Amino acid sequence: MKRAHKIILPIAVLAVSAIVVGGLNAFKPEPEKKDDSDRPLSAFVETVKFQPTVLQVQTRGEVQPRTEIDLISEVSGRIQEVSSQFVRGGAITPDTVLIRIDDADYRHAVTRAQARVTAAEVQILQREAEAQVAKTELEGKPHTPLGLKIPQLKNAQAELLAAQADLRQAQENLARTRIRLPFNGRVLEKQAGIGEFVSAGTRLGKVFATDVAEVRLPLTDEQLALLNLPIGYQANDNNGPEVRFEAELAGQNHQWYGRLVRIEATIDPQTRLIHGVAEVKAPYSPASASQSGQPFAVGLFVSATIDSKTIEAHVIPSAALHSGNTIYVIENDRLQIREIDVLSHLNNQVIVSDGLETGERVVISPIKDPINGMLINPVDNLQPASSSPDNSAAGGNGVSAR
């Protein structure tokens, strides 16, 4: 009996369980039928515009002075005085004596030269008197130029000329003991001090003029074509293309304005780039400073934006552009994946050279797993796009527009 009980009990449990499961299935609610029709995905769109656009070439460069010279001593002697302005970064004018060299020997040389000039002048007076006497004595008699004292007079005149030249040389050497700049400028390096003996040709420092600062800007062949300027271009009367310079300085963004004045006549053999040169007048004056008063300082590394030609082009928001220059176009509420040719980038806009038509609508919101032909519910974007140019083109060189 025990053995039969062990066999019958599990069978009974299984039978009861089957009955319960069958009853639950019989009374479960009918599942809702799935609607297999497409459900449109909502996405923001913007209309493609065709409008005039000023293309801009973007590049970078370092601010350099147009005139930079080594300060060289033209005479020998011991330095007796150094101006307080002759320091790194010091501002100097043409009337400022930067260095004074001991001039005692040169003053003595001037005195001796003046004495020789006086002696030569007396010698001429004597020779003129002698020539006059000889002419009177030999009047009506055979005579030669030597008898008339003519060669002696010419020799005295030559000695006077030589003495005067020596005097001018001595005076120039004396003046050279006062070392000045021939222009308004700044000190870049100082290499001399009081008490130091210098020889003619000794380098005392380096200075640069502050009338004009230059920036040498590398340009690609494409950028030169956009500027529509030939190799060897020279601007006349400050009418070259305007250049806007930008730099981060003291935690702020600063802007300065200049002009592209020339395109160099050679191509860099290593980089194959062409260089343009832009100028900023009076870079250290308040008129050329940025709004916060920062000068266009030598050595500053700046971004440059050059205005080029105006074209008619299609413009779309940058949010519409995906990797591989791909965009999503809406046609009859269906998605169309398309590739376009991009001419340039803006801060939040893209200039398209080919692949779009005016009035087409492009998707500006992200779409996960886009498929050609998928149904889209287009929603017009009501926020206006800014047209400010992008000044952060990657790589240093680029083309922008506005």
Buried (B, 14 or more C-beta within 10 A) or exposed (E): EEEEEEEEEEEEEEEEEEEEEEEEEEEEEEEEEEEEEEEEBEBBBBEBBBEEBEBBBBBBBEBBBBBEBEBEBBBBBEBBEBBEBBEEEBEBEEEBBBBBBBBEBBBEBBEBBBEBBEEBBEBBEEBBEBBEEBBEEEEEEEEEEEBBBBEBBEEBBEBBEEBBEBBEEBBEBBBBBEBBBEBBBBBBEBEBEEEBEBEEEBEBBBBBBBBBBBBEBBBBEEBBBBBEBEEEBEBEEEEBBEBBBBBEBEEEEBBBBBBBBBBBEEEEEEEEBBBBBBBBBBBBEEEBBBEEEBBBBBEBEBBBBBBBEEBEBBBBBBBBBBEEBEBBBBEEEBBBBBEBEBBBBBBEBBBBEEBBEEEBBBBBBEBEEBEEEBEBEBEEBEEEBEBEBBBEBEEEBBBBBB
